[in-house]
Amino acid sequence: MKVELKIDGMKCEGCVNRIKNVLSKTKGMISYEVSLEHKNVIMEIKKEKTKEEVIEKIEALGFTVSK
């Protein structure tokens, strides 16, 4: 399942790396790409539950996620 999430608050490569770190530790993640330029994450996940978990983790870092 391919999902795109818009992320408000990403300002630098440090932000991108923080998000990548969270995604790399998330179960059910197949692949992901974080774009500072487009301020989004495109990810391939195994199930819908993974999407909600990712949103919670990214928002816990202080970013705002819109679906």
Backbone bond lengths (Angstrom), bond angles and torsions (degrees), N, CA, C in turn:
res aa  C-N    CA-C-N  psi(-1)  N-CA   C-N-CA  omega(-1)  CA-C   N-CA-C  phi
1 M - - - 1.442 - - 1.529 108.16 -
2 K 1.322 116.22 124.43 1.459 121.05 -179.31 1.528 109.22 -97.26
3 V 1.330 116.82 134.04 1.461 122.50 -176.00 1.523 109.05 -135.42
4 E 1.345 115.75 139.20 1.465 120.33 172.90 1.522 108.27 -117.29
5 L 1.320 115.82 131.97 1.458 121.90 175.95 1.522 108.97 -121.89
6 K 1.320 117.33 131.64 1.467 122.31 173.52 1.521 107.42 -85.08
7 I 1.333 116.30 137.78 1.463 120.91 -177.09 1.520 109.62 -125.73
8 D 1.327 115.99 116.71 1.462 121.35 176.02 1.519 108.94 -91.61
9 G 1.334 115.75 138.55 1.453 120.16 176.39 1.521 113.98 110.35
10 M 1.338 117.71 -7.96 1.466 119.56 176.77 1.523 108.69 -75.25
11 K 1.334 116.48 124.12 1.462 120.31 -176.46 1.529 113.77 -123.15
12 C 1.344 116.78 -16.68 1.467 118.40 -174.09 1.531 110.00 -155.80
13 E 1.318 114.97 175.75 1.465 120.32 178.41 1.531 111.62 -64.19
14 G 1.317 117.05 -27.21 1.467 120.30 176.13 1.523 111.10 -61.67
15 C 1.333 115.93 -40.54 1.471 120.96 177.11 1.525 109.76 -62.93
16 V 1.323 116.01 -45.41 1.462 121.34 179.45 1.526 109.98 -59.09
17 N 1.320 116.99 -44.39 1.463 120.98 -179.17 1.519 112.40 -65.38
18 R 1.320 117.62 -36.56 1.470 120.68 177.37 1.524 110.23 -63.54
19 I 1.332 116.26 -42.11 1.464 120.44 179.43 1.532 110.39 -68.29
20 K 1.328 117.20 -43.29 1.475 120.25 178.26 1.520 110.95 -59.99
21 N 1.319 117.04 -37.97 1.455 121.35 179.07 1.529 110.96 -60.75
22 V 1.325 116.22 -43.41 1.470 121.14 178.49 1.531 109.97 -65.51
23 L 1.327 116.62 -45.11 1.464 120.06 -177.68 1.526 111.62 -64.19
24 S 1.316 116.36 -36.64 1.470 119.75 -177.98 1.523 112.14 -66.11
25 K 1.324 117.26 -21.10 1.469 121.52 -178.36 1.526 112.91 -101.04
26 T 1.338 117.31 5.43 1.457 121.40 -176.50 1.520 110.77 -91.91
27 K 1.341 116.04 126.18 1.460 120.93 177.62 1.524 109.01 -70.39
28 G 1.322 115.68 145.13 1.455 120.55 178.33 1.520 113.22 89.96
29 M 1.325 116.57 0.12 1.460 121.95 179.59 1.529 108.83 -85.74
30 I 1.335 116.16 128.01 1.459 120.40 177.24 1.522 109.24 -96.06
31 S 1.336 116.23 -51.29 1.464 120.98 177.54 1.526 108.81 -156.30
32 Y 1.334 116.05 162.26 1.463 120.26 178.99 1.514 110.26 -156.83
33 E 1.334 114.57 155.58 1.460 121.65 175.19 1.522 107.32 -141.04
34 V 1.321 116.26 124.51 1.462 122.16 179.70 1.524 107.74 -105.59
35 S 1.341 116.75 127.30 1.460 121.00 -178.60 1.519 110.95 -117.73
36 L 1.323 115.70 117.41 1.467 120.59 175.30 1.528 109.55 -69.83
37 E 1.315 116.40 -40.46 1.467 121.61 -178.71 1.532 111.62 -59.69
38 H 1.339 116.62 -45.34 1.472 120.92 -177.52 1.528 112.33 -93.90
39 K 1.324 116.00 -5.16 1.469 122.39 -178.64 1.530 111.27 51.54
40 N 1.342 114.04 53.67 1.456 118.49 179.58 1.528 111.87 -149.54
41 V 1.320 113.17 171.36 1.463 121.95 172.69 1.523 106.12 -128.04
42 I 1.317 116.33 129.26 1.455 120.85 171.21 1.517 105.72 -113.05
43 M 1.328 115.43 122.93 1.460 118.58 -175.27 1.516 110.35 -136.07
44 E 1.315 114.37 153.62 1.447 121.38 172.98 1.519 106.45 -112.18
45 I 1.330 114.63 123.25 1.460 120.30 -174.96 1.527 110.01 -126.68
46 K 1.326 114.72 162.82 1.462 119.89 -177.79 1.521 112.51 -82.01
47 K 1.349 118.08 -34.31 1.468 119.47 -178.03 1.524 111.73 -151.21
48 E 1.315 115.74 161.72 1.466 123.49 -176.65 1.532 112.26 -57.56
49 K 1.318 116.61 -35.99 1.470 121.17 -179.06 1.531 111.16 -57.88
50 T 1.318 116.98 -35.16 1.465 121.79 179.45 1.524 110.27 -61.67
51 K 1.328 117.75 -38.95 1.464 122.34 179.57 1.531 110.56 -59.10
52 E 1.318 117.31 -47.37 1.465 120.94 -179.68 1.527 110.94 -63.87
53 E 1.308 116.59 -38.13 1.466 121.21 178.37 1.534 110.42 -64.16
54 V 1.333 116.34 -42.88 1.470 121.15 179.17 1.528 110.38 -62.89
55 I 1.325 116.77 -44.01 1.476 120.48 179.33 1.521 110.22 -58.78
56 E 1.320 117.04 -46.66 1.471 121.11 179.44 1.527 111.30 -59.59
57 K 1.327 116.64 -44.74 1.468 120.61 -177.64 1.525 111.73 -66.81
58 I 1.331 117.58 -40.86 1.466 120.53 179.89 1.523 110.15 -67.82
59 E 1.327 116.81 -41.67 1.472 119.79 178.54 1.525 111.37 -66.43
60 A 1.328 117.34 -30.13 1.469 120.95 177.04 1.530 111.22 -65.86
61 L 1.345 116.52 -22.74 1.466 120.89 176.81 1.538 111.69 -79.94
62 G 1.345 116.98 -8.76 1.454 120.59 178.02 1.525 114.45 104.73
63 F 1.332 117.17 8.67 1.463 121.47 177.83 1.521 109.81 -96.91
64 T 1.326 116.82 161.94 1.452 122.11 175.18 1.522 108.09 -108.98
65 V 1.337 115.71 129.65 1.466 121.05 -177.07 1.521 108.76 -111.47
66 S 1.327 116.27 131.53 1.464 120.47 171.78 1.518 108.09 -121.63
67 K 1.309 115.82 141.16 1.469 121.01 -173.66 1.504 111.31 -85.60
